[in-house]
Amino acid sequence: MPSIRRRLVSMVYELLLAFAALFLPFLVFEFAVDASHAAAVEHGRQALAFLVLGAYFIHQWSRKGQTLAMQTWRLRVTLPDGAPLPLQRAALRYLLAWMWVLPALIASRVFGLEHWHALGAIAIGIGAWSLTAFLDRDRQFLHDRIAGTRLVQLPKPAKKAAAKAA
């Protein structure tokens, strides 16, 4: 079972990769809307991010159980019996994973938090959600428990015999 620290560090790497995945769709979107900041356009940006990230995560989790960051940190998401995720379960996990930030986004909206205050609320929300692993006997995060998925640690790859001979 992967440590909570390992999973959180993997998520930081995942965040960097998410920005890269959003770059081209956002660039096209900005040209299409002439970089407008109208309220409807802002909602369009949010919807675009939700859809692009959803396509990426759902595809990766249902295809081989790993994103690039998860491969780097030797993590895989599976069903409790170790089977790969079907598309529907990967989609459910994606929706539930938004609980890491959704309560903070709602609180920011309700209380009018902006900039650093909103980021602080998100950081508190992420910290609080990560604590849900301590409530689970297998140390799984709450969204995995609800989705019926689990994050597992993969073993280190075996060293090649040729490398030892050299």
C-alpha positions in Angstrom: 0.0 0.0 0.0 1.4 3.4 -0.9 2.1 5.9 1.8 -0.1 9.0 2.1 3.0 11.1 1.5 3.9 9.2 -1.7 0.3 9.7 -3.0 0.3 13.5 -2.2 3.7 14.0 -3.9 2.4 12.2 -6.9 -0.6 14.5 -6.9 1.7 17.6 -7.0 3.4 16.1 -10.1 -0.1 15.3 -11.5 -1.0 19.0 -11.0 2.0 20.1 -13.2 1.0 17.6 -15.9 -2.6 18.8 -15.7 -1.5 22.3 -16.5 0.4 20.9 -19.6 -2.7 19.0 -20.7 -4.8 22.1 -20.5 -2.4 24.4 -22.3 -3.4 23.7 -25.9 -7.2 23.5 -25.3 -7.0 26.8 -23.4 -4.9 28.4 -26.0 -7.5 27.5 -28.7 -10.3 28.6 -26.4 -8.7 32.0 -25.7 -8.3 32.7 -29.5 -11.9 31.6 -30.0 -13.4 33.9 -27.4 -10.9 36.7 -28.0 -9.6 36.4 -24.4 -12.9 37.7 -23.1 -13.6 37.8 -19.3 -17.3 37.8 -19.5 -19.1 35.6 -16.9 -20.3 33.1 -19.5 -16.8 32.8 -20.9 -15.3 32.2 -17.4 -17.8 29.4 -17.0 -16.8 28.1 -20.4 -13.1 28.0 -19.2 -14.2 26.0 -16.1 -16.2 23.6 -18.1 -13.3 23.1 -20.6 -10.9 22.3 -17.7 -13.4 19.9 -16.2 -13.9 18.1 -19.5 -10.3 18.0 -20.6 -9.1 16.8 -17.3 -11.9 14.3 -17.1 -11.0 12.9 -20.5 -7.4 12.5 -19.5 -7.9 10.9 -16.1 -10.8 8.6 -17.1 -8.9 7.4 -20.2 -5.7 6.7 -18.3 -7.3 5.0 -15.4 -9.5 2.8 -17.5 -6.8 2.0 -20.0 -3.9 0.9 -17.7 -4.8 2.2 -14.3 -2.1 4.9 -14.3 -1.4 8.4 -15.4 2.1 9.5 -16.2 2.6 10.8 -12.6 1.3 7.5 -11.2 3.8 5.6 -13.5 6.6 7.7 -12.1 5.6 7.0 -8.5 4.7 3.4 -9.2 1.1 3.8 -8.3 -1.9 2.1 -9.9 -5.6 2.4 -9.3 -7.5 -0.9 -9.4 -10.7 -2.5 -8.3 -10.5 -4.0 -4.8 -9.7 -7.4 -6.3 -6.9 -6.0 -8.4 -8.8 -5.9 -11.7 -8.5 -2.9 -14.0 -11.1 -0.1 -13.8 -14.0 -0.2 -16.2 -14.8 3.1 -17.9 -17.8 3.8 -15.6 -15.8 3.3 -12.4 -13.0 5.5 -13.7 -15.6 8.2 -14.4 -17.1 7.8 -10.9 -13.6 8.1 -9.4 -13.0 11.3 -11.4 -16.2 12.9 -10.2 -15.6 11.9 -6.6 -11.9 13.2 -6.7 -13.3 16.7 -7.1 -14.2 16.5 -3.4 -10.5 17.4 -2.8 -11.3 21.0 -3.9 -15.1 21.3 -4.4 -16.0 22.2 -0.8 -13.3 24.9 -0.8 -14.5 26.3 -4.1 -18.0 26.5 -2.8 -16.9 28.1 0.4 -14.8 30.6 -1.6 -17.9 31.5 -3.6 -20.3 31.7 -0.7 -17.9 33.8 1.5 -16.5 35.9 -1.4 -12.9 34.7 -1.0 -10.5 35.7 -3.7 -6.9 35.2 -4.6 -4.7 34.1 -1.7 -7.7 33.6 0.6 -9.3 31.2 -2.0 -6.0 29.4 -2.4 -5.8 29.1 1.3 -9.3 27.6 1.5 -8.3 25.1 -1.2 -5.1 24.1 0.6 -7.2 23.6 3.8 -9.7 21.5 1.8 -6.9 19.3 0.4 -5.4 18.9 3.8 -8.7 17.9 5.3 -9.5 15.4 2.5 -6.1 13.8 2.8 -6.9 13.1 6.5 -9.7 10.9 5.3 -7.1 8.2 4.7 -6.6 7.9 8.4 -10.3 7.0 8.9 -9.9 4.0 6.6 -8.4 0.7 7.8 -6.6 0.3 4.4 -5.5 4.0 4.4 -7.5 4.6 1.2 -8.8 8.1 0.5 -12.5 8.6 0.9 -13.2 9.0 -2.8 -11.6 5.7 -3.5 -13.6 4.0 -0.8 -16.8 5.4 -2.1 -15.9 4.6 -5.8 -15.0 1.1 -4.9 -11.4 1.6 -6.1 -8.0 1.4 -4.4 -4.6 2.9 -5.0 -1.8 0.3 -4.9 2.0 0.5 -4.7 3.8 -1.3 -7.5 7.1 -3.0 -6.8 10.4 -1.6 -8.0 11.2 -2.9 -11.4 13.7 -5.7 -11.5 17.2 -4.7 -12.4 18.3 -6.1 -15.8 20.9 -8.8 -15.7 22.9 -6.9 -18.4 23.3 -3.9 -16.2 24.7 -6.1 -13.4 27.2 -7.7 -15.8 28.5 -4.4 -17.0 
